[in-house]
Amino acid sequence: MDTNLPQTSQPRIVVIGCGFAGLRLAKDLAKLPVQVVVIDRNNYHNFQPLLYQVATGALEADSIAYPIRKIFAGQHNFFFRMADVERVDPARNVLETNIGEIHYDHLVLATGSLTNFFGLDSIEQNAMQIKSVPNALNLRSYLFQNFEKAILTEDPAQRQALMNVVVVGGGPTGVEICGSLAEMRKDVLPKDYPELDLKQMEIYLIEAGAEVLGPMSKESQVQAKHYLEEMGIHLRLNTHAQRYENGRIYYSDTEFIRTQNLIWAAGVNGAALDGLPENAVARNKRVGVDTQNRVLGLRNVYAIGDVANMVTDEMPRGYPMLAPVAIQQAEQLAANLGRLLQGEALQPFKYTNKGSMAIVGRNRAVVDLPGDLHFGGFLGWLTWLFVHLMTLVGFRNKAVTLISWAISYFSSDKALRLIIRPFKRHDFAERSVVEAAEKKAATSAYIPPVSAPEAPVVGG
Ligand SMILES: Cc1cc2nc3c(=O)[nH]c(=O)nc-3n(C[C@H](O)[C@H](O)[C@H](O)COP(=O)(O)OP(=O)(O)OC[C@H]3O[C@@H](n4cnc5c(N)ncnc54)[C@H](O)[C@@H]3O)c2cc1C
């Protein structure tokens, strides 16, 4: 029991997840007379907003991830266990993990989110996602592997499918990866693949809404759309990706785009855990909390960040799944846990909106600030770079990222294009999805799309 954690007279606060929320909370609990136990399935904190740069060869993975034990070196009340939490048992105050059971006095869920494929199985089994460092590295390798294959094929349609990229989801992640891919097409790929005609490589962005960057201001939406079009991205707005079959992404019964590079950036669900009261978990798998981040129906369990669904008059659909919300909820909860230990009343969460931004490419970014302030272009781009650099964890990561960006800016190059993953399409899908697909393949006439015969072109 308790995976060799020391037993003390101090209350134990267990935090599941060391993303933006868990990291801030555990840091802010340093001075309280409590034992802080952080559990994460990875031994590093991952800076998700820059994952797309790892996926497109602009940054190395180590510059956006930081070892958790190093972050907390010197914090005496801190303990870390690398583990996957499988279930919460609130009746016993115990977590079931793959390394054993862990007891808690107070529990904080900071598990973030998971990609939501909206039940589109064929897309889930074949699309690449950008939620983790392995996802981003796989995506980079896979793109370059397909270019190596494009050189070898003599079939022009197959060559184009190997070079085309389709990104689904026009939020910041989709927009940012499209912009970065367009820069690769212009600056990097022609140098590496002079045998290929890069004019044949098309980049498509499919978005169900009428605009890209849905939650941002109208000005930012229009400006980002203009930037994307200027960079040669084909926008398919008001369009729903429906299924992926035989190397084609269908957006109606008959219309499709041929691609072997499908990137899904269209939505996320909360990463709720089994064992929580059923009525506390919403359909989008976010966990309902009160204004003090306490999970509905539980006395000593809290949720913060992406996984927490706090519905207020100000935010009737819950707070957005953004890093500043996660950080501010963590700060508030740390203060509230301090109050709890003192026997004082807990205070409700209040969000300070510091604005939002998205980058499309070199000298092209859009920024919205509170008070309906908007700007873009070079100033927006500089602001984006500065804010992201300052938010990275650790001096080394900041320095390496700054140097990498400076080199890329002046050389118009993205240096990191090693293929470091073995070719395997299912590397991109979650293990459960792979297992389901394999089971289906074993019991039915399911044909994996990679080897499926090509049908005649009727669209796209
Ligand atoms: C590609 C991408 C780009 C983004 N860009 C921006 C941006 O520009 N600006 C912005 O504000 N936000 C952005 N976001 C959103 C932002 O990253 C999230 O809002 C933020 O990470 C939420 O923090 P969190 O701590 O709640 O969750 P996370 O940061 O996701 O951390 C969750 C942690 O929990 C761990 N975990 C989960 N389940 C378990 C389990 N069962 N057992 C053990 N460990 C577990 C995970 O390993 C992870 O370390 C982006 C997200 C993505 C994916």
The ligand as a Gaussian input file, in Angstrom:
#p B3LYP/6-31G(d) Opt

LIG

0 1
 C       -1.581000      21.285000     -29.245000
 C       -2.142000      22.166000     -28.160000
 C       -1.945000      23.543000     -28.220000
 C       -2.457000      24.373000     -27.226000
 N       -2.222000      25.727000     -27.299000
 C       -2.649000      26.532000     -26.295000
 C       -2.358000      27.918000     -26.303000
 O       -1.740000      28.431000     -27.244000
 N       -2.785000      28.676000     -25.255000
 C       -3.465000      28.126000     -24.190000
 O       -3.808000      28.834000     -23.245000
 N       -3.764000      26.827000     -24.163000
 C       -3.370000      26.007000     -25.180000
 N       -3.659000      24.674000     -25.154000
 C       -4.456000      24.159000     -24.037000
 C       -3.589000      23.990000     -22.805000
 O       -2.445000      23.238000     -23.124000
 C       -4.415000      23.303000     -21.734000
 O       -5.503000      24.141000     -21.413000
 C       -3.586000      23.038000     -20.491000
 O       -2.532000      22.139000     -20.786000
 C       -4.468000      22.471000     -19.383000
 O       -3.674000      22.185000     -18.285000
 P       -4.040000      20.960000     -17.341000
 O       -3.024000      20.980000     -16.260000
 O       -5.472000      21.001000     -16.997000
 O       -3.843000      19.651000     -18.239000
 P       -2.557000      19.117000     -19.001000
 O       -1.573000      20.184000     -19.228000
 O       -3.093000      18.377000     -20.175000
 O       -1.912000      18.078000     -17.990000
 C       -2.531000      16.878000     -17.628000
 C       -1.482000      15.946000     -17.050000
 O       -2.154000      14.844000     -16.445000
 C       -1.479000      13.639000     -16.755000
 N       -2.490000      12.580000     -16.669000
 C       -3.708000      12.566000     -17.258000
 N       -4.398000      11.466000     -16.908000
 C       -3.588000      10.772000     -16.078000
 C       -3.748000       9.533000     -15.390000
 N       -4.874000       8.807000     -15.468000
 N       -2.708000       9.086000     -14.645000
 C       -1.560000       9.802000     -14.552000
 N       -1.368000      10.982000     -15.172000
 C       -2.371000      11.468000     -15.927000
 C       -0.933000      13.882000     -18.151000
 O        0.180000      13.041000     -18.409000
 C       -0.554000      15.364000     -18.094000
 O        0.782000      15.543000     -17.681000
 C       -3.168000      23.817000     -26.145000
 C       -3.372000      22.436000     -26.090000
 C       -2.862000      21.611000     -27.090000
 C       -3.076000      20.119000     -27.017000

